[in-house]
């Protein structure tokens, strides 16, 4: 029987044979709820460690959680999990938009792709039915043109499309999956994985029913969550002014506190005159309206318009990270060029977070004379040259000229170039990392230890005062709890950003878990009170950890930050001199591993912890290989 | 009468979910039975809202659910 809160179907797509099979979602939801949870369970249990990321045998899973496509606030997210194209460890990305809700209304909770189609295809999900369709017509097209063409083919402007652009087709490591033309599921090279499978896109349309287990209780839970959001003092202002998502994390400052590394992380402080040119206020000039993902009562995504000139473009998107990727990181303060860069990466299907890292590395190589105009197709990669940034974005997506060197990520590029460029190649576990980690220690420790390799949507914790930013106190426990909480966010399909508005008073993000737990329990009929829910979150994190050990060979050494952040202090601004203290970092790792039940010496999981946590499959797979303690 | 203001609407479609809640007797979310639709043009970002003749003004509810759950003031009722 179909469980309330779910569409009911898990679809397996064997692209090699063109075979589609359906299983009940319930088979997996009992244990791992949905979204990233179900994805992680299947990925760990079914994928062999010798499979390489771009092999046909690799799997890529798309999953939405129970709260997606309902009246529950901010249930919009879709999780995409696979073997990471950068690291060979776990790959995990997610995004908002409207595709997730439409996929569920079309009748599907989870999609599991294996194999490689002989010719380009897209998957069409419609009213409980699924079929693979010819994608020759859209192969080579941008994500925007692909959406247009599929909607035309289906003669329906309400069709939602998620898929790849030319970058994914060309197996560029920083290729992402784009939903609704603007929402990027970035990191892990998920776009390249789809490209390797000749899978251009998934399109969905439907009006299938999603039942509610306890309607009265569910509505009460929705009203409680909505009321809590409205109590946030800046909720109304953010909703109208659009600062939310652009200028602030619930009031936490972002410009001077290392969230935006400067010139490839040489510094973490930027000239205030330049900040003024691309700040939230400056960008208002180009914002014609603010849009929302499905079911979001806040809405943070601006519609940007550069009406004329060399950077003329129009589309949805400008985000906190954009001013890192296309401004501070490359020292560019031309707002129109930055907007163009952001929207161009969406068109090409590139993750701005990833690709800007290798671009900034190339700029620094040029600064140091390690790359010259002869190597760069005549481009002058000087800090502030926004035209060169735009040119490199295109070259990387199509692997043209110097783009070929940069298309496999910063670690591979530095290994090929050598000459000491490895020292400022900013990657963690092999994946390009966008974040500065020297000032905010909680943020930095979460980014560096993330199983998804240098990403900030897992253990990274927010801080709100200068003292909190710099303090190491309590960081390991906070990151440990954040990881469990964020698994709940991803399993239910909710937006992490808005979860912060359910816990703004205590500033302890897991406090919002009680709201999410009540919403999910009353919708599905599964009793998911906070504590057992956090335990499932811990299980999911441990599956990903085990995947990293088994597939990626990662251990304690891989939970260290890039060399630059160990050795070079912040050069200017209020946090001048700040760096990561090596000894303290090691002590934090000891403490963090102890909370996790992992062996401090090696970072490997302890068998006793896995028994208590209920993950026999990890013991079965890692034990005989000597990968447990 | 219902006043719809698409310039305030952000396209979240919470109104559609609320509408389906009413039309299914609070049992499900089923967009096959809704009376209001929100459409976003992805070329221009322009939003349109429509209301059809199946709207029964949320008969039996304490308040009109699409108005209650709209966070953006895009819907209101004029007596």
Interface residues (C-beta under 8 A of the other chain):
Chain A: X69 X70 X71 X73 X98 X101 X105 X144 X147 X148 X157 X158 X180 X181 X206 X207 X208 X209 X210 X211 X212 X215 X216 X219 X226 X239 X288 X289 X290 X291 X292 X293 X294 X295 X296 X297 X298 X299 X303 X314 X315 X316
Chain B: X7 X10 X11 X12 X13 X14 X17 X18 X21 X24 X26 X27 X28 X29 X30 X31 X32 X39 X40 X41 X42 X43 X44 X45 X47 X69 X71 X72
